[in-house]
């Protein structure tokens, strides 16, 4: 019964490939859904080759493809129209780039949020932690082209000034532990007042619902953030902040290295916190602290303390909380999948507006692949985390042209083959894995670019400068 939804999603997947030919990847992005969202936003478009649906599909294909250039996307669209018997489109990328600019950012943002929350909310209980939704919060950075607009909007790190270096943005993502879906995103400049991870995290209140559990590292372990989440009915499991110390000789003892303590509200409101919101927080918090001893050879951390609002030792045993905090690393792996597999590490757009659209499109592509993984996992009675994200991406790219051009009579068998193949790419079981943070292959022996490229070209014309 719990897997019935995903089997239904599998059937819808098959039907939507021909019901919505502009979007041949997933029922999550049906033409009707996009049209409804555009109507809600009050957007009107003329009938043209690059409709909002076609533009969204092409933008999505750029994110999913190893070659994420606009030329490759337009070439793919030309092949698609030719296979469908439609008039050929031009290979020039100008019209497509203009269509991407016209595409509302709110459309992509809304679709990414909706698909992620639907996938997370409908996950069956066996995929969840003790039947509860666990959401991971973590931050990272992304680079982008060095244009004046991007530099003005996002800035550069302190060690990169002038023509050297690239603009960098900071983001905080909320991810579903059960399915890997990206639920929400907050982004801002890489430096400046109220641009840190905590400030961005405090803008994501709408990403959490009563009954959720937030899993994060020690940066998020502050009195204000824990109390704010509790006011929403949300529990937290954080590593103890480096600014606090745990004394297990005090408080109410629950077991070895396990006790209840009372945290008191700071006298002054933190600079990055809203004063009115901070004043509404309770004067004290009753929390649980657990010391975890790591006995895995090769691991850097040997002892850590976890703070949580899950106070009942009978319902939430210490061993279960230890395993839960260990799964926080899935957030790091999911961000790595976005940045490495989907190439979000270095963005390609040259304006801040398009950079934001590109980020939300990466989240939408991630949710599309996670939806396919969930359907395949339910079909083969495994958890989505046991399937390979990169393997799913490779299969979707390989089957793309077949799914959009095959006869309707062959679609059922083709989709069955696709989902069966996804289940044949499991993630290797590598317990207690550790690797050095070093690289073996050396970089190319070229000096760093310290001046603008135009100035360097002028120097190349001078005799003896090269």
C-alpha positions as CSV (number, residue, x, y, z in Angstrom):
1,X,0.0,0.0,0.0
2,X,2.8,2.4,0.8
3,X,4.4,1.8,-2.6
4,X,1.1,2.3,-4.5
5,X,1.8,5.9,-5.2
6,X,5.1,5.2,-6.9
7,X,3.7,2.5,-9.0
8,X,1.0,5.0,-10.1
9,X,3.7,7.5,-10.8
10,X,5.5,4.8,-13.0
11,X,2.3,4.4,-15.1
12,X,1.9,8.2,-15.4
13,X,5.5,8.4,-16.5
14,X,4.7,6.1,-19.4
15,X,1.5,8.0,-20.4
16,X,3.0,11.5,-20.2
17,X,5.7,10.8,-22.8
18,X,3.1,11.2,-25.5
19,X,0.5,13.2,-23.6
20,X,3.0,16.0,-23.3
21,X,5.4,15.7,-26.2
22,X,7.1,19.1,-25.4
23,X,8.3,17.6,-22.1
24,X,9.3,14.0,-22.7
25,X,11.0,13.4,-19.3
26,X,8.5,13.2,-16.5
27,X,4.8,13.6,-15.5
28,X,6.0,16.0,-12.9
29,X,6.3,18.6,-15.7
30,X,3.2,18.0,-17.7
31,X,2.2,20.7,-20.2
32,X,-1.0,21.3,-18.2
33,X,0.9,21.9,-15.0
34,X,3.2,24.4,-16.6
35,X,0.3,26.2,-18.2
36,X,-1.5,26.4,-14.9
37,X,1.5,27.8,-13.2
38,X,1.9,30.4,-15.9
39,X,-1.7,31.4,-15.6
40,X,-1.2,31.9,-11.8
41,X,1.7,34.1,-12.5
42,X,-0.3,36.1,-15.0
43,X,2.1,35.4,-17.9
44,X,1.0,35.5,-21.5
45,X,3.1,34.3,-24.5
46,X,2.6,34.3,-28.2
47,X,2.5,31.1,-30.2
48,X,6.1,30.5,-31.4
49,X,8.6,27.7,-31.8
50,X,10.1,28.3,-28.3
51,X,7.0,28.0,-26.2
52,X,7.5,28.1,-22.4
53,X,7.1,24.4,-22.3
54,X,9.7,23.8,-25.0
55,X,12.1,26.3,-23.5
56,X,11.7,24.7,-20.1
57,X,12.4,21.3,-21.6
58,X,15.5,22.5,-23.5
59,X,16.8,24.3,-20.4
60,X,16.3,21.1,-18.4
61,X,18.1,19.1,-21.1
62,X,21.1,21.4,-20.8
63,X,21.4,20.7,-17.1
64,X,21.0,16.9,-17.6
65,X,23.4,16.7,-20.5
66,X,27.2,16.4,-20.1
67,X,27.5,19.1,-22.9
68,X,25.5,21.9,-21.3
69,X,25.9,24.4,-24.2
70,X,23.1,26.2,-25.8
71,X,24.2,25.0,-29.2
72,X,23.8,21.4,-28.1
73,X,20.3,22.1,-26.7
74,X,19.2,23.7,-30.0
75,X,20.7,20.8,-32.0
76,X,18.7,18.4,-29.8
77,X,15.5,20.4,-30.4
78,X,16.1,20.4,-34.2
79,X,16.5,16.6,-34.1
80,X,13.4,16.2,-32.0
81,X,11.3,18.4,-34.4
82,X,12.6,16.5,-37.4
83,X,11.8,13.1,-35.9
84,X,8.2,14.4,-35.1
85,X,7.7,15.6,-38.7
86,X,7.6,19.2,-37.6
87,X,9.2,22.1,-39.5
88,X,12.9,22.5,-38.8
89,X,14.1,25.3,-36.5
90,X,17.2,27.4,-37.0
91,X,20.5,26.2,-35.5
92,X,21.2,29.7,-34.3
93,X,21.0,30.0,-30.5
94,X,19.8,33.6,-30.3
95,X,16.1,32.8,-30.3
96,X,16.5,30.2,-27.7
97,X,18.6,32.4,-25.4
98,X,15.9,35.1,-25.7
99,X,13.3,32.6,-24.8
100,X,15.2,31.6,-21.7
101,X,15.4,35.2,-20.7
102,X,11.6,35.5,-21.0
103,X,11.0,32.4,-18.9
104,X,9.8,33.7,-15.5
105,X,12.1,32.8,-12.6
106,X,9.0,32.3,-10.4
107,X,7.9,29.5,-12.8
108,X,11.1,27.5,-12.4
109,X,11.3,28.2,-8.7
110,X,7.7,27.1,-8.1
111,X,8.1,23.9,-10.1
112,X,11.3,23.0,-8.3
113,X,9.7,23.5,-4.9
114,X,6.5,21.8,-5.7
115,X,8.1,18.7,-7.2
116,X,10.5,18.3,-4.3
117,X,7.9,18.7,-1.6
118,X,5.5,16.3,-3.4
119,X,8.2,13.6,-3.7
120,X,9.3,14.1,-0.1
121,X,5.7,14.2,1.3
122,X,4.6,11.0,-0.5
123,X,7.6,8.8,0.5
124,X,6.4,5.7,2.3
125,X,7.2,5.2,6.0
126,X,9.8,2.5,5.5
127,X,12.0,5.0,3.7
128,X,11.7,7.5,6.6
129,X,13.5,7.6,10.0
130,X,11.0,6.0,12.4
131,X,8.2,7.2,10.2
132,X,9.2,10.8,10.4
133,X,10.3,13.2,7.7
134,X,14.0,14.2,8.1
135,X,15.3,17.2,6.2
136,X,19.0,18.1,5.9
137,X,20.2,21.7,5.8
138,X,23.6,22.4,4.4
139,X,25.4,25.2,2.5
140,X,27.9,25.5,-0.3
141,X,29.2,27.9,-2.9
142,X,29.0,28.1,-6.7
143,X,31.2,30.0,-9.2
144,X,30.0,31.8,-12.4
145,X,31.3,33.8,-15.4
146,X,33.3,36.9,-14.5
147,X,30.9,39.6,-15.9
148,X,30.4,43.1,-14.3
149,X,26.7,42.3,-13.5
150,X,27.6,39.0,-11.7
151,X,30.4,40.6,-9.8
152,X,28.2,43.5,-8.7
153,X,25.4,41.1,-7.6
154,X,27.4,38.4,-5.9
155,X,30.9,39.7,-5.4
156,X,34.2,37.8,-5.2
157,X,36.0,36.2,-2.3
158,X,38.4,38.4,-0.4
159,X,41.4,36.7,-1.9
160,X,40.2,37.4,-5.5
161,X,40.2,41.0,-6.6
162,X,40.3,42.8,-9.9
163,X,40.4,40.8,-13.2
164,X,41.5,37.6,-11.5
165,X,39.0,35.2,-10.0
166,X,35.3,34.7,-10.5
167,X,32.2,35.8,-8.7
168,X,30.9,33.4,-6.2
169,X,27.5,33.0,-4.6
170,X,26.6,31.2,-1.3
171,X,23.6,29.0,-1.0
172,X,21.8,26.9,1.6
173,X,19.7,24.0,0.4
174,X,17.1,21.9,2.2
175,X,17.2,18.2,1.1
176,X,15.0,15.2,1.9
177,X,16.9,12.4,3.6
178,X,14.5,9.7,2.3
179,X,14.5,10.5,-1.4
180,X,17.3,13.1,-1.9
181,X,14.8,15.6,-3.3
182,X,15.7,19.3,-3.1
183,X,13.0,21.0,-1.2
184,X,14.1,24.7,-1.1
185,X,17.0,27.0,-1.7
186,X,18.2,30.3,-0.4
187,X,21.1,32.1,-2.1
188,X,23.0,35.4,-1.7
189,X,26.4,37.0,-2.2
190,X,29.5,35.3,-1.0
191,X,30.4,38.1,1.4
192,X,28.8,41.0,3.2
193,X,26.5,41.6,6.1
194,X,23.8,38.9,6.6
195,X,25.0,36.8,3.7
196,X,26.3,33.8,5.8
197,X,24.8,30.4,6.0
198,X,22.8,31.1,9.1
199,X,21.2,34.2,7.7
200,X,20.2,32.3,4.6
201,X,18.9,29.4,6.6
202,X,16.6,31.7,8.6
203,X,14.8,32.7,5.4
204,X,13.7,29.0,4.8
205,X,11.0,28.7,7.4
206,X,8.5,27.7,4.7
207,X,10.6,24.6,3.9
208,X,9.7,23.0,7.3
209,X,6.4,21.6,8.5
210,X,5.2,20.5,11.9
211,X,6.6,17.0,12.7
212,X,9.8,17.4,10.6
213,X,13.3,16.8,11.9
214,X,16.1,19.1,10.8
215,X,19.5,17.5,10.5
216,X,22.5,19.8,10.3
217,X,26.1,20.4,11.4
218,X,27.3,22.4,14.3
219,X,27.0,25.8,12.6
220,X,23.2,25.7,12.9
221,X,23.3,24.8,16.7
222,X,22.3,28.1,18.2
223,X,19.7,28.9,20.8
224,X,17.7,31.1,18.5
225,X,17.5,28.7,15.6
226,X,16.6,25.7,17.8
227,X,13.9,27.7,19.6
228,X,12.5,29.1,16.4
229,X,12.2,25.6,14.9
230,X,10.5,24.3,18.1
231,X,7.9,27.1,17.7
232,X,7.1,25.7,14.3
233,X,6.7,22.2,15.8
234,X,10.0,21.1,14.2
235,X,12.6,19.0,16.0
236,X,16.3,19.3,15.4
237,X,19.4,17.1,15.5
238,X,22.6,19.2,15.4
239,X,26.1,18.7,16.4
240,X,27.0,20.9,19.5
241,X,28.3,24.3,18.6
242,X,32.0,24.9,19.1
243,X,31.1,27.9,21.3
244,X,29.5,25.6,23.9
245,X,30.8,22.8,26.1
246,X,29.0,19.7,27.4
247,X,29.3,18.7,31.0
248,X,27.8,15.2,31.4
249,X,28.2,15.4,35.2
250,X,25.2,17.9,35.3
251,X,21.6,17.7,34.2
252,X,19.2,14.8,34.3
253,X,21.1,11.6,33.4
254,X,19.5,9.3,30.9
255,X,22.3,6.9,30.4
256,X,26.0,6.8,29.7
257,X,27.0,10.0,27.8
258,X,23.3,10.9,27.6
259,X,21.6,13.6,29.6
260,X,19.0,16.4,29.6
261,X,20.1,20.0,30.1
262,X,18.5,23.5,30.2
263,X,19.8,26.2,27.9
264,X,18.9,29.8,28.9
265,X,18.1,32.5,26.4
266,X,21.0,34.9,25.7
267,X,20.7,38.3,27.2
268,X,21.4,40.1,24.0
269,X,19.9,39.5,20.6
270,X,22.5,38.3,18.0
271,X,23.2,40.8,15.3
272,X,22.0,38.5,12.5
273,X,18.7,37.7,14.2
274,X,15.5,39.7,13.9
275,X,15.0,41.5,17.4
276,X,11.2,41.1,17.4
277,X,11.4,37.4,16.5
278,X,14.1,36.9,19.1
279,X,12.0,38.5,21.8
280,X,9.2,36.1,21.1
281,X,11.4,33.1,21.8
282,X,11.0,31.2,25.2
283,X,13.4,32.1,28.0
284,X,14.8,28.6,28.2
285,X,15.0,25.3,26.3
286,X,15.1,21.8,27.5
287,X,17.5,19.8,25.3
288,X,19.2,16.4,25.1
289,X,22.9,16.0,24.7
290,X,24.7,12.8,23.6
291,X,28.4,12.1,23.4
292,X,29.2,9.9,20.4
293,X,32.6,8.1,20.4
294,X,33.8,7.3,16.9
295,X,36.0,4.2,16.7
296,X,36.5,3.9,13.0
297,X,40.2,3.9,11.9
298,X,41.0,6.7,9.5
299,X,38.2,9.0,10.5
300,X,39.3,12.5,11.6
301,X,36.7,13.0,14.4
302,X,37.0,10.7,17.4
303,X,34.4,12.3,19.7
304,X,31.5,14.6,19.1
305,X,28.4,15.8,21.0
306,X,25.0,15.9,19.4
307,X,22.2,18.2,20.6
308,X,18.6,17.3,19.9
309,X,15.0,18.2,21.0
310,X,14.0,14.5,20.8
311,X,14.0,14.0,24.6
312,X,12.3,10.7,25.1
313,X,15.1,8.0,25.5
314,X,12.6,5.2,25.1
315,X,11.1,6.4,21.8
316,X,14.4,7.7,20.5
317,X,17.3,5.6,21.7
318,X,20.8,6.9,21.8
319,X,22.0,4.3,19.2
320,X,19.2,5.4,16.8
321,X,20.2,9.1,17.1
322,X,23.8,8.2,16.5
323,X,22.9,6.5,13.2
324,X,20.7,9.4,12.3
325,X,23.4,12.0,12.7
326,X,25.7,9.8,10.7
327,X,23.3,10.1,7.8
328,X,23.8,13.8,7.8
329,X,26.7,13.0,5.3
330,X,24.0,12.3,2.7
331,X,23.6,16.0,2.5
332,X,27.2,16.4,1.5
333,X,26.8,13.6,-1.1
334,X,23.6,15.2,-2.5
335,X,25.3,18.6,-2.9
336,X,28.2,16.8,-4.6
337,X,25.8,15.2,-7.0
338,X,24.4,18.6,-7.8
339,X,27.7,20.3,-8.2
340,X,29.7,17.5,-9.9
341,X,27.2,15.2,-11.7
342,X,24.9,18.0,-12.8
343,X,27.7,20.5,-13.1
344,X,26.3,23.1,-10.8
345,X,29.8,23.9,-9.4
346,X,30.5,26.3,-12.2
347,X,27.4,28.1,-13.6
348,X,27.3,29.3,-17.2
349,X,24.9,32.2,-17.3
350,X,26.2,35.8,-17.5
351,X,23.5,37.8,-15.7
352,X,22.3,37.5,-12.1
353,X,18.7,36.8,-13.2
354,X,19.8,33.9,-15.4
355,X,22.2,32.6,-12.7
356,X,19.2,32.3,-10.3
357,X,17.1,30.5,-13.0
358,X,20.0,28.1,-13.7
359,X,20.3,27.2,-10.0
360,X,16.6,26.5,-9.7
361,X,16.7,24.5,-12.9
362,X,19.4,22.3,-11.4
363,X,17.1,21.6,-8.4
364,X,14.3,20.8,-10.8
365,X,16.5,18.4,-12.7
366,X,17.6,16.8,-9.4
367,X,14.0,16.3,-8.4
368,X,13.2,14.8,-11.8
369,X,16.0,12.2,-11.5
370,X,15.1,11.5,-7.8
371,X,11.5,10.9,-8.9
372,X,12.7,8.3,-11.4
373,X,14.9,6.7,-8.8
374,X,12.0,6.5,-6.4
375,X,9.8,4.9,-9.0
376,X,12.4,2.3,-9.9
377,X,13.2,1.7,-6.2
378,X,9.5,1.0,-5.4
379,X,9.3,-1.3,-8.4
380,X,12.2,-3.4,-7.2
381,X,11.5,-3.1,-3.4
382,X,14.7,-1.2,-2.5
383,X,15.4,2.3,-1.0
384,X,16.1,5.2,-3.4
385,X,19.4,5.8,-1.6
386,X,20.6,2.4,-2.8
387,X,20.4,3.5,-6.5
388,X,23.1,5.4,-8.4
389,X,22.3,9.1,-9.1
390,X,24.9,9.3,-11.9
391,X,23.7,5.9,-13.4
392,X,20.1,7.3,-13.5
393,X,21.3,10.5,-15.2
394,X,23.2,8.5,-17.8
395,X,20.2,6.2,-18.5
396,X,17.8,9.2,-18.9
397,X,20.1,10.9,-21.3
398,X,20.6,7.6,-23.3
399,X,16.9,6.9,-23.5
400,X,15.8,10.5,-24.2
401,X,15.7,10.3,-28.0
402,X,14.0,6.9,-28.0
403,X,11.3,7.9,-25.6
404,X,10.4,11.0,-27.6
405,X,10.3,9.3,-31.0
406,X,9.3,5.7,-30.5
407,X,5.8,4.4,-31.5
408,X,3.2,4.3,-28.8
409,X,3.0,0.6,-29.0
410,X,6.7,0.2,-28.0
411,X,6.6,2.8,-25.2
412,X,5.5,0.3,-22.5
413,X,8.4,-2.1,-23.0
414,X,10.9,0.8,-23.4
415,X,9.9,2.3,-20.1
416,X,10.0,-1.1,-18.3
417,X,13.6,-1.5,-19.7
418,X,14.5,2.0,-18.4
419,X,13.3,1.4,-14.9
420,X,14.8,-2.1,-14.7
421,X,18.1,-0.7,-15.8
422,X,18.0,2.0,-13.1
423,X,17.7,-0.8,-10.5
424,X,20.8,-2.5,-11.9
425,X,23.0,0.4,-10.9
426,X,23.2,0.1,-7.1
427,X,25.4,2.2,-4.9
428,X,28.3,0.1,-3.6
429,X,28.2,-0.9,0.1
430,X,31.3,0.9,1.5
431,X,30.9,1.1,5.3
432,X,33.4,3.3,7.2
433,X,34.9,4.6,4.0
434,X,37.6,7.2,4.2
435,X,39.8,8.9,1.6
436,X,42.5,11.6,1.8
437,X,41.5,15.1,0.6
438,X,44.3,15.2,-1.9
439,X,44.6,15.0,-5.6
440,X,47.1,12.9,-7.6
441,X,46.9,14.6,-11.0
442,X,48.9,17.9,-11.0
443,X,47.4,21.0,-12.6
444,X,48.7,22.4,-15.9
445,X,52.0,24.3,-15.5
446,X,50.6,27.7,-16.6
447,X,50.9,30.8,-14.5
448,X,47.8,32.4,-13.0
449,X,45.9,35.1,-15.0
450,X,46.5,38.3,-13.0
451,X,45.4,40.8,-15.5
452,X,42.3,41.1,-17.7
453,X,42.3,38.9,-20.8
454,X,42.3,41.9,-23.1
455,X,45.4,43.3,-21.4
456,X,47.2,40.0,-21.6
457,X,46.5,39.8,-25.3
458,X,48.0,43.2,-25.8
459,X,51.1,42.0,-24.0
460,X,51.4,39.1,-26.3
461,X,51.9,41.4,-29.2
462,X,55.0,43.0,-27.7
463,X,58.3,41.5,-28.7
464,X,59.8,39.2,-26.0
465,X,56.7,39.2,-23.8
466,X,55.9,35.5,-24.5
